[in-house]
Amino acid sequence: RYSLTPERVAEASIELGWTDGRAAIDRDTEIAVELLCGHVAAAVERLERAAPRPSGRVVPLLRKSA
């Protein structure tokens, strides 16, 4: 399990697993995963900023009949 935000470890994380029989990961893989987490955290932050804020009103969804 790798944290996306080092300052808030319990808030967001990615859990990775390997099925090749290894008991531990090497340093190169660890560095790559840390870089991946940084990119994912930046993307999540961009999405959160771009997401529309709730207006406080409920808007009914229309269903199309078949």
C-alpha positions, 0 to 999 in steps of 0.5 A, a space after each residue: 500500500 502506497 500513500 498518494 499524499 505523504 502528509 495524510 497517509 490514511 486519506 488516499 492510497 494505492 494498493 499494489 500486488 505482484 503475482 510473480 512470487 517475490 517477497 519484496 520489491 527492489 529499489 527501482 520498483 519502489 522509486 517507480 511506484 513513488 513516481 506513479 503515486 505522485 502523478 496519480 495524486 496530481 491527476 486527482 487534484 486536477 479532477 477535484 478542482 475541475 469537478 462542479 460544486 453541488 448547488 444544493 438543489 436536487 435535480 431529478 434524472 429523466 429515464 428514457 423508456 424503451 
